[in-house]
């Protein structure tokens, strides 16, 4: 994997890809799961990375890579994909309810 790739962060800034950060997130999400290979998920997702990729797209690629590995022999990949998806949702910016109410016309 080319560590000189630039990624576009959620705030619009760019920085070099941090594969250790990706590995730490996968390691956290796989904690306590059986028959889950973090390296398999990394291999399946890294081939889809490109210069300028958004961090949100990286996260979605990793979720899909984990989901693609779900099988009868390795059902815990469903939990890995779910944990990654929840983590991804929590990172998305949200609009507060009060801001939504102010945009509704009655």
C-alpha positions in Angstrom: 0.0 0.0 0.0 1.3 3.4 -1.0 1.5 5.5 2.2 2.1 8.7 0.2 -1.6 8.7 -0.9 -3.5 11.8 0.2 -6.9 11.5 1.8 -9.5 14.2 2.1 -10.8 14.5 5.7 -14.4 15.3 6.6 -13.5 18.9 7.2 -12.1 19.3 3.7 -8.4 19.3 4.6 -6.0 16.7 3.1 -3.3 14.6 4.8 -1.3 11.5 4.1 -3.1 8.2 4.6 -2.6 6.8 8.0 -2.8 3.0 7.7 -2.0 2.6 11.4 -5.2 4.6 12.2 -7.2 2.3 9.9 -5.7 -0.8 11.6 -6.5 0.6 15.1 -10.2 1.1 14.2 -10.4 -2.4 12.7 -8.6 -3.8 15.8 -11.1 -2.1 18.1 -14.1 -3.3 16.0 -12.8 -6.9 16.0 -12.3 -7.1 19.7 -13.9 -10.3 21.1 -15.0 -11.7 17.7 -14.1 -15.1 16.4 -12.7 -16.2 13.0 -12.3 -12.5 11.9 -9.1 -11.6 10.1 -8.3 -7.9 10.2 -5.6 -8.4 7.5 -8.2 -9.9 5.2 -10.4 -6.8 5.5 -7.4 -4.6 5.1 -6.3 -6.4 1.9 -9.7 -6.3 0.4 -10.2 -2.6 1.1 -6.7 -1.2 0.4 -6.8 -2.2 -3.3 -9.7 0.2 -3.7 -7.9 3.3 -2.2 -6.8 6.1 -4.5 -5.1 9.5 -4.2 -7.6 12.1 -2.8 -10.1 9.5 -1.5 -12.4 10.9 1.2 -12.0 9.4 4.7 -15.8 8.7 4.6 -15.3 6.6 1.5 -12.4 4.7 3.1 -14.7 3.9 6.0 -17.5 2.7 3.7 -15.0 0.6 1.7 -13.9 -1.1 4.9 -17.4 -1.8 6.0 -18.2 -3.3 2.6 -15.0 -5.4 2.7 -16.0 -6.8 6.1 -19.6 -7.5 5.0 -18.3 -9.3 1.9 -16.5 -11.7 4.2 -19.6 -12.8 6.1 -20.1 -16.6 5.7 -21.5 -19.6 7.4 -18.0 -20.4 8.6 -17.2 -16.8 9.7 -20.5 -15.2 10.8 -18.8 -12.7 13.2 -17.9 -10.5 10.2 -21.5 -9.3 10.4 -20.7 -7.9 13.9 -17.4 -6.4 12.6 -19.3 -4.7 9.7 -22.0 -3.5 12.1 -19.5 -2.0 14.6 -17.7 -0.2 11.8 -21.1 1.1 10.4 -22.1 2.5 13.8 -18.7 4.1 14.2 -19.1 5.6 10.7 -22.5 7.0 11.6 -21.3 8.6 14.7 -18.6 10.4 12.7 -21.1 11.9 10.3 -22.1 15.5 11.0 -25.6 15.8 12.3 -28.1 18.6 12.3 -29.6 19.3 15.7 -33.4 19.0 16.2 -33.6 22.7 17.0 -31.8 23.7 13.8 -34.2 21.4 11.8 -37.2 23.0 13.4 -36.0 26.5 12.4 -35.9 25.4 8.8 -39.5 24.0 8.7 -42.1 26.4 7.4 -45.5 26.1 8.9 
